[in-house]
Amino acid sequence: DRFQRQSGLIPAERLSEITATVIGVGAIGRQVALQLAAIGTPRIQLVDFDTVELTNITTQGYRTQDLGAAKVEATAQSIRELDDSILVETIPDRFRPSLDLGEAVFCCVDSISARAAIWRSVNKKCDFWTDGRMLGETMRLLTATKGSGVDRYAETLFPQSEAQTGSCTSRSTIYAANITAGLMVHQLTRWLRDISMEADMTLNLLSGEMAVN
């Protein structure tokens, strides 16, 4: 049983009922998708319109053989190499409001305006939502569920003009992306175990500071 060491930490029965939607499979989203696969998520939906570029190898964990491929297809192939029993749906396009989502949604896009548009479409449809934001070695993680955090999350969607210059992952490293993804997947496992979650968490690796609001 390859899941033996995570038993007790990740409830397999509840996880088996989940479809996870990952919107954006760049620096954070690719790592989220691979971690979801590794813990045994049975159905994973990948949404992204982009293709793999050379800089994505160092910052997003793509491989040289992935160059030029759609990110959703390259990530799906990596998932199948981890576990070919996982059902992977690839959507090589921007998020559309008409999309049928999974119960758990991971928002991994790189602009506030995109987050706000997606949130308006999905906040009443999904059961679990988590949003990972990263700039350099500073990351912010926001989580909401049907029963908690919806209004609080909406307050974090300020106008794009007030955002820091550059996209969310304009400066990034693979290790910061992995940490952010791990925190997002951890929030999912807390939700599956009915453990309270942090609605708003900020981690600054350089200063060694973590703040939970």
Buried (B, 14 or more C-beta within 10 A) or exposed (E): EEEEEBEEEBBBEEBEEBBBBBBBBBBBBBBBBBBBBBBBBBBBBBBBEBBBBEEBBEBBBBEEEBBEBBBBBBBBBBBEEBBEEBEBBBBBEBBEEEBEBBBBBBBBBBEBEBBBBBBEBBBEBBBBBBBBBBBBBBBBBBBBBBEBBBEBBEEBBEEEEEBEEEBBBEBBBBEBBBBBBEBBBBBBBBBBEEEEBBBBBBBBBEEEEEEEE
